[in-house]
Amino acid sequence: MGPIHICRFDSTGDISNRKLTYSLVKSIVLEAGRYSIFEATDTPKRAKLFTMLGEDEEIVEDRTRDYPWIYVRAATAEEIEKRRSERKRIAELEADMVLIGKNTYAPRKMVEDFKIKMRTSNG
């Protein structure tokens, strides 16, 4: 019988939570090219750090293969620029929204037009 290999499903190895920083996790994961969902959710601190990876515009994640692994690579300059412009556009759209009810938003212009219409029809 040959040797038995037990996969720990981690890329960061035995680094303690106290020593983990975002830049360390990012460099280790980019070098490894992947991380597992198990290590990403192992502790609240790791969950926060790995969530930051998913939000980093300099990293591209591929979640379509080999569960529990999430494959990563450095984003190209074009991908980074596209993400920045998308985030800018989303921020512009969100800035133009108005809360009209519990967890319900509508475009500011539409709300203002509706208020004007209601005032003129009632008056």
N, C-alpha and C positions, 0 to 999 in steps of 0.2 A: 504494500500500500504506500502511495506517495505522500508527500507533505500536504498538509491541510492549510489552506490560506483563508483567513478570516478577514473580510473587508470591513473596516470600521466606518466606511462611507464618510471620510473627511479629507479635506485638503490642507487644513491648517495644522494638522498633527497635534502634538501634545502641548501646544502653547496655552498657558493658563489664561483665563479670562482677564486677570489683572494686567497681563502684558499685551493683550490684544488692543490695537488701535485701528482706526479705519484705514489709514495708509498701509499698515502692515497686512491687514486682511486683503486689501485690494491688490497689493503686490504679490502676495502668496497665491491668491486665486487666479490672477492673470497668468502667473508663471505655470500653475498647474493646468489652467485651461478649463477648469470645472470646479464645482463644489456640490455638496449634496444637501438636499432639503433637510436631512436629519441634523447635520452640523449647523445649518443656518437657523434652526429652531431649538437648539439644544438648551440655551439659556436666554433670558431676556436681553442680556448685553449682546450676545451673538445675533439674536434676532434683529436688534436695532442696527448693528453693523452691516449685516447682510441685506437688510431692507435698504440701507443707504447705497449698497452696490446696485440694486435694481433701479434706483433713481439717478445713478451717476450717468451723465450724458457721455462720458468717455468709455463706457463699457456697453457691449452688446451681449445680451443673454439669449441663449437658445434653450427653450424648455420643451422642445418637441421630441426628444429622444432619450432613451436609457434612464427611465425613472430609477432612482431618486436623484440622478445627476442633472445639474443645470450647467450647461457649457457656456463659457464666457470668452470674449476676445476684446482687444482694444478696438474702439470705434475709429473709423476713418475720419479725416477732417470734414468730408462731405456729410457723413452721418451726424457728427457733432453739430455742424451748422444747421442741419435740418431739424434736429431736436431743439436747438435753441430757438429757431424761428417758430416751431410748433408751440413751445412753452410761452413764447412772447404773445402769440396769437390767442392762446387759451387765456392768458392773463388779461388781455384786452377784452375778450368776450366776457370774462367773469366780472371785470370792472363795470361793464355795461348792464349788469343784471341787478334786479331789485327783488328783495324778499317780499312776497305777496301773501304768504301763508306759511304755516309750519312746514319747513323744508321744501318750500315751493318758490321758485324764482321765475321771473319773466324779464324780457328785455325792457330797459328803462323807457325807451321811446314808445313802446306799445302801451305801457302803464300810463304814461303821460297823455297819450292820445285818448285812451279810454276815459281818464278822468275828465278831460276837456269835453268829450262827447257826453258824458253823464251830466256835467254841469249845464251844458247848452240844451240838453233834452229835458231837463227838470226845471229850467228857469224860464 
